[in-house]
Amino acid sequence: MNRRQFTKALGISAAAIGLGSVRSFSQAKQPQLAITMDDFNWRDNTVRLTAAERNRAILGTLSAHSLKTALFVIGRNVDSANGKNLLGKWNDGGHIIGNHTYSHRSYAAASMTAAVYEQDILRAEALLKDFTRFRKYFRFPMLKEGETAMKRDAMRKFLARNGYRTGHVTIDNSDWIVDQRLTKRLTEHPDADIARYRDFYLEHMWDRAQYYDNLARKTVGRTVKHTLLMHFNLLNALFLNDLIDMFKSKGWQLIDAEEAFTDSVFAAQPKILPAGESIIWSMAKESGKIPMNLRYPAEDGEYEMARMDKLGL
């Protein structure tokens, strides 16, 4: 079987991987992945690890793997000396600091206006702009980019006018609900065995990674430089190293967030409504090429709760 026949068997177009390029062919075989984190909710219940310990654990894991991530920060979480000090460790580590609004409200709420949302973004920027690693990447809370065309387009114009790029997610998931369940169990039973939470978490993240990578191949004809959604929480303080090791063991290449954001998919502006979700999901929805029903929302904790209940998690 020649290379053209081989790529056809994989369902990948020759143009997508570049038959004349060994590097492009290699990338098609080996997906690339960057870690990105949201919220920076260091004030959350500090069961098992304090905020400072969580900060050190996550940053230590990233450093051990020589990875630079992007942290999308809720402004209110750095509106204090302690918050600024903790975020300073990310800045010193060379990680991108992005804007995640000041209040973390959904732009898709019927009562939310573009004018109010714009001010919430600028309020966060005022607190973040003095960090040397602040970059004008913006990520919508809950990945909701507006329920009407008017709101969607107004925010796109505002972001462009103010020099922002959207820090899209390609691989969405519900790590936060696993963290909630883990935190609840440890609050009630501090000595509980947490291995099963780790196993469920890794299985869930691998399942979602495969789903979105397959969706990318079907939609844009190639694997992309993925950005994985994660959150600053106990779950990732404990198991980020396991997650990175899992992806590496399965042949995925870990890359820096800055490198991931060079992929052309991050410039896409799908005209779907409601707007948002994973950029890959949005592009698939707009293309109409996908012969499957795309659930909405693309990810939600409720999708995982039944399985977790069944497993006693």
VMD Tcl script that draws the C-alpha trace (Angstrom):
set ca {
  {0.00 0.00 0.00}
  {1.48 3.38 -1.00}
  {1.20 6.54 1.08}
  {-1.80 7.86 -0.83}
  {-3.68 4.57 -0.38}
  {-2.70 4.52 3.29}
  {-4.04 8.02 3.95}
  {-7.24 7.19 2.08}
  {-7.71 4.15 4.33}
  {-7.35 6.41 7.37}
  {-9.98 8.76 5.99}
  {-7.51 11.66 5.83}
  {-7.16 13.71 2.68}
  {-3.79 13.98 0.98}
  {-4.05 17.76 1.05}
  {-4.71 17.74 4.78}
  {-1.49 15.96 5.68}
  {0.69 17.12 2.80}
  {1.97 14.13 0.84}
  {5.16 15.98 0.07}
  {5.94 16.64 3.72}
  {7.23 14.01 6.11}
  {6.67 16.42 9.02}
  {3.00 16.96 8.15}
  {2.49 13.22 7.73}
  {4.04 12.58 11.12}
  {1.80 15.17 12.75}
  {-1.28 13.52 11.25}
  {-0.27 10.27 12.92}
  {0.66 11.89 16.23}
  {-1.88 14.34 17.66}
  {-0.51 17.34 19.51}
  {-1.94 18.68 22.73}
  {-1.50 21.76 24.91}
  {-2.72 22.11 28.48}
  {-4.91 25.15 29.18}
  {-6.48 25.96 32.54}
  {-9.46 28.07 33.51}
  {-10.67 30.15 36.43}
  {-7.80 30.10 38.99}
  {-10.29 29.45 41.77}
  {-7.69 29.24 44.53}
  {-10.27 30.15 47.20}
  {-12.29 26.97 46.61}
  {-12.55 24.39 49.40}
  {-8.95 23.57 50.31}
  {-9.51 19.99 51.43}
  {-6.34 17.86 51.22}
  {-4.20 20.68 49.74}
  {-4.07 24.40 50.46}
  {-4.23 26.94 47.65}
  {-0.45 27.39 47.77}
  {0.09 23.62 47.70}
  {-2.22 23.22 44.71}
  {-0.40 26.02 42.96}
  {2.99 24.39 43.60}
  {1.76 20.94 42.58}
  {0.35 22.06 39.22}
  {3.28 24.31 38.39}
  {5.74 21.65 39.50}
  {4.18 19.08 37.17}
  {4.23 21.47 34.22}
  {7.86 22.32 34.93}
  {8.83 18.64 35.22}
  {7.41 18.07 31.72}
  {8.88 21.34 30.36}
  {5.43 22.59 29.38}
  {4.11 26.14 29.18}
  {0.36 26.45 29.47}
  {-2.23 29.21 29.23}
  {-4.11 30.14 32.39}
  {-7.40 31.98 31.82}
  {-7.94 33.96 34.99}
  {-11.16 35.24 36.53}
  {-10.35 38.80 37.54}
  {-11.93 38.59 40.98}
  {-9.45 35.84 41.84}
  {-6.54 38.26 41.60}
  {-8.31 41.19 43.24}
  {-6.30 40.61 46.41}
  {-2.68 40.43 47.50}
  {-2.83 36.65 47.94}
  {-4.35 36.12 44.52}
  {-1.73 38.31 42.87}
  {1.05 36.49 44.69}
  {-0.20 33.07 43.58}
  {-0.65 34.22 39.99}
  {2.83 35.70 40.09}
  {4.21 32.15 40.29}
  {2.59 31.39 36.91}
  {3.98 34.60 35.49}
  {7.48 33.74 36.75}
  {7.11 30.27 35.22}
  {6.57 31.74 31.77}
  {2.97 30.67 31.30}
  {0.47 32.71 29.29}
  {-1.98 34.65 31.45}
  {-5.29 35.20 29.68}
  {-8.57 36.99 30.40}
  {-11.63 35.05 31.61}
  {-13.77 38.10 32.62}
  {-13.90 39.55 36.12}
  {-17.13 37.89 37.28}
  {-17.33 34.61 35.31}
  {-20.90 35.14 34.13}
  {-22.40 33.47 31.08}
  {-22.62 35.63 28.00}
  {-25.50 33.45 26.84}
  {-27.75 34.61 29.69}
  {-30.77 36.44 28.28}
  {-30.26 39.28 30.77}
  {-26.59 39.80 29.78}
  {-25.86 42.61 27.35}
  {-22.76 43.15 25.24}
  {-22.09 46.49 26.96}
  {-22.09 44.97 30.45}
  {-19.94 42.02 29.32}
  {-17.40 44.31 27.67}
  {-16.92 46.18 30.94}
  {-16.45 42.90 32.81}
  {-13.66 41.93 30.39}
  {-11.97 45.31 30.75}
  {-12.26 45.15 34.55}
  {-10.35 41.85 34.50}
  {-7.78 43.29 32.10}
  {-7.05 46.14 34.49}
  {-5.94 43.58 37.09}
  {-4.03 41.32 34.70}
  {-2.23 43.74 32.38}
  {0.69 44.41 34.74}
  {1.76 40.75 34.67}
  {4.51 40.48 32.06}
  {3.09 37.21 30.72}
  {-0.38 38.67 30.18}
  {-1.43 38.18 26.59}
  {-4.66 39.29 24.95}
  {-6.27 35.88 24.76}
  {-9.87 35.77 25.93}
  {-11.84 32.67 26.84}
  {-15.61 32.82 27.33}
  {-16.81 31.38 30.65}
  {-18.62 28.09 30.05}
  {-17.52 28.54 26.40}
  {-20.76 30.44 25.73}
  {-20.30 33.09 23.03}
  {-23.84 34.42 22.74}
  {-27.31 33.09 22.04}
  {-28.16 35.63 19.34}
  {-26.34 36.75 16.21}
  {-26.40 40.34 17.45}
  {-24.63 39.49 20.72}
  {-22.22 37.06 19.09}
  {-21.13 39.56 16.44}
  {-20.98 42.49 18.85}
  {-18.54 40.61 21.07}
  {-16.39 39.51 18.15}
  {-16.10 43.14 17.06}
  {-15.27 44.27 20.60}
  {-12.55 41.65 21.01}
  {-10.99 42.49 17.64}
  {-11.15 46.22 18.36}
  {-9.32 45.69 21.65}
  {-6.66 43.39 20.23}
  {-7.96 40.12 21.68}
  {-7.93 36.65 20.18}
  {-10.36 34.01 21.46}
  {-8.44 31.32 23.35}
  {-10.62 28.52 22.07}
  {-10.82 25.02 23.48}
  {-10.62 22.13 21.02}
  {-11.05 19.31 23.57}
  {-13.91 20.08 25.94}
  {-14.76 17.89 28.95}
  {-16.24 17.89 32.44}
  {-13.23 17.59 34.73}
  {-14.96 20.00 37.11}
  {-17.73 17.56 38.04}
  {-15.16 14.88 38.87}
  {-13.40 17.43 41.08}
  {-16.67 18.27 42.81}
  {-17.33 14.62 43.58}
  {-13.74 14.05 44.74}
  {-13.81 17.09 47.00}
  {-17.15 16.05 48.51}
  {-15.84 12.54 49.26}
  {-12.67 13.84 50.90}
  {-14.61 16.40 52.91}
  {-16.80 13.63 54.32}
  {-14.09 10.95 54.47}
  {-10.58 12.47 54.56}
  {-8.89 9.06 54.30}
  {-11.00 7.80 51.38}
  {-9.31 5.91 48.56}
  {-9.15 8.32 45.63}
  {-7.67 5.97 43.02}
  {-11.08 5.34 41.44}
  {-11.58 9.08 40.92}
  {-8.24 9.22 39.15}
  {-9.17 6.25 36.96}
  {-12.56 7.74 36.05}
  {-10.94 11.10 35.31}
  {-8.30 9.63 33.02}
  {-10.88 7.51 31.20}
  {-13.15 10.52 30.73}
  {-10.37 12.76 29.44}
  {-9.10 10.12 27.02}
  {-12.62 9.49 25.73}
  {-13.19 13.20 25.07}
  {-9.77 13.63 23.46}
  {-10.47 10.82 21.01}
  {-13.92 12.20 20.27}
  {-12.73 15.73 19.46}
  {-9.68 14.57 17.52}
  {-11.91 12.35 15.41}
  {-14.33 15.26 14.95}
  {-11.44 17.47 13.80}
  {-10.29 14.92 11.25}
  {-13.80 14.59 9.86}
  {-14.43 18.34 9.82}
  {-11.13 19.89 8.71}
  {-9.49 16.79 7.27}
  {-6.63 16.58 9.76}
  {-5.69 16.44 13.38}
  {-5.13 19.90 14.88}
  {-2.95 21.41 17.57}
  {-5.36 20.71 20.38}
  {-6.04 22.80 23.46}
  {-7.35 20.77 26.36}
  {-9.74 22.44 28.79}
  {-8.82 21.92 32.43}
  {-9.48 23.77 35.66}
  {-7.33 24.91 38.56}
  {-8.59 22.50 41.21}
  {-7.69 19.65 43.56}
  {-8.26 17.01 40.90}
  {-5.58 18.45 38.64}
  {-3.23 19.22 41.50}
  {-3.30 15.51 42.32}
  {-3.52 13.90 38.88}
  {-2.10 16.26 36.24}
  {1.08 14.21 36.04}
  {-0.95 11.02 35.50}
  {-2.89 12.77 32.74}
  {0.22 13.94 30.91}
  {1.82 10.51 31.25}
  {-1.33 8.90 29.84}
  {-1.35 11.07 26.73}
  {2.35 10.48 26.16}
  {1.90 6.72 26.54}
  {-0.81 6.82 23.89}
  {1.42 8.57 21.37}
  {0.24 12.16 21.77}
  {2.82 14.94 21.71}
  {2.54 17.57 24.45}
  {3.24 21.11 23.22}
  {3.15 24.62 24.66}
  {-0.10 26.56 24.51}
  {1.54 29.34 22.52}
  {2.44 26.82 19.84}
  {-1.05 25.31 19.84}
  {-2.68 28.69 19.23}
  {-0.77 29.04 15.94}
  {-3.11 26.48 14.34}
  {-5.39 28.07 11.76}
  {-8.54 26.60 13.39}
  {-8.26 29.22 16.14}
  {-9.01 31.97 13.63}
  {-12.34 30.40 12.63}
  {-15.56 32.23 13.46}
  {-18.38 29.75 12.96}
  {-21.77 31.38 12.46}
  {-23.79 28.99 14.58}
  {-26.32 29.73 17.30}
  {-26.06 29.42 20.17}
  {-22.41 30.38 19.59}
  {-19.58 28.70 21.43}
  {-18.57 25.24 22.70}
  {-15.34 23.67 21.44}
  {-14.13 25.42 18.29}
  {-13.99 21.98 16.63}
  {-17.59 21.26 17.68}
  {-18.68 24.66 16.32}
  {-16.92 24.11 13.00}
  {-18.47 20.65 12.72}
  {-21.92 22.08 13.45}
  {-21.51 24.80 10.84}
  {-20.11 22.47 8.18}
  {-23.08 20.13 8.18}
  {-20.66 17.38 7.12}
  {-20.96 15.32 10.26}
  {-23.47 12.48 9.83}
  {-24.18 12.35 13.56}
  {-26.22 14.35 16.03}
  {-24.12 16.81 18.00}
  {-25.53 17.05 21.49}
  {-26.02 20.47 23.07}
  {-24.40 21.52 25.25}
  {-21.41 19.62 23.91}
  {-20.26 18.83 27.45}
  {-21.99 19.03 30.80}
  {-21.51 17.49 34.23}
  {-24.91 15.83 33.99}
  {-23.62 13.60 31.19}
  {-21.10 12.04 33.59}
  {-23.12 12.00 36.81}
  {-25.13 8.86 36.04}
  {-21.97 6.85 35.43}
  {-20.35 8.24 38.54}
  {-23.44 7.42 40.59}
  {-23.38 3.87 39.28}
  {-19.73 3.53 40.26}
  {-20.33 5.00 43.70}
  {-18.17 8.05 43.03}
}
mol new
graphics top color blue
foreach p $ca { graphics top sphere $p radius 0.5 }
foreach p [lrange $ca 0 end-1] q [lrange $ca 1 end] { graphics top cylinder $p $q radius 0.2 }
display resetview
